Amino acid sequence: MRAEIISSIATYLGKLDPPPEVDLDIENLGAVTLEELALDSLKSLELFMFLEESLSGESPLDHHSNDSTLNEIASHFESLLQP
């Protein structure tokens, strides 16, 4: 499940123009933080909405901070989707 979530995040990030120093290789993507992606508050909100829509789950926005890694976000969504 986590691989699917990380893949969804990669799909979303592919639509953006992240900083060139950020390694978006799927193998390293989980260690990247929201801060490193330089997402403004609107782009962060759009990322969570994209994940909610693509994974059919909901997440409180205040659960994530700029120092959250994409692995932590994927873990959180994974826990929401488990029965």
N, C-alpha and C positions, 0 to 999 in steps of 0.2 A: 504494500500500500504506500509506503513512504516513497518508493521509487516513482510511483505514479504522481504523487504530489510534487516531488522535485521536478518531474518532467513538466507538469502543469506550470510551475513557477518559471522554468526555462522557456516555455512557450510564451508566457507573458513578457518576460524580460527581452525576448527576441524582438518585441515590438518597440522597445525603448532604445535609448542611446546611452547605455551605461558608461561610466568613466573607463578609459582604455586600460588603466592599470588593474582593473578588477578581472580576475580569472573566472570566466563564465563557462569553463569546461564542465560538463555534467559531472565529472568525477570530483571536482573541487567546489561545485556550486553550493553544497550544503554548509560550508564553513563561512560563506560570505554573509556579512551583516547588512541590515537595511541601511545603516549609515554609509557603508562602503559603496552601496549602489547609488548614493546621493539622490534618493527618492524624496521629493517634497511630500508634504502631508496629503495632497490630492493623489499623487501617484501611489503612495502607500495604501491609501483607502481603496484605490482602483485595484491594486494587487489583491487585497483581501476580498473584495467583491468578486473579482475574477475567480479566486480559489473557491469561494462559497458557491458560486454558480457552477463551476466545472466539477466540483466534488459533492454538490448537494448537501452542504453542511453550513453551519453558521458559527461565527467566532466573535466574541466581544472584542471590539477594536482596542480597548484599553489594556488588553492582555499582552500586547506586543510593544516593545520599545525599540528605539533605533539601534540598540546593541544586540537585538535578537538576531541569531543566525537563521539562515533559511532552513537548516536542519531542525532548529527549535520550533520554527513555525510549522514545518511539515509534521513534526512530532505532535504538536498541539492539534492540528487538523486530523491527524491519524487517530488520536484519542477520541475526538468528537464523533468520528465515523464508526468506531467499533461499537457493537451492540452491548 
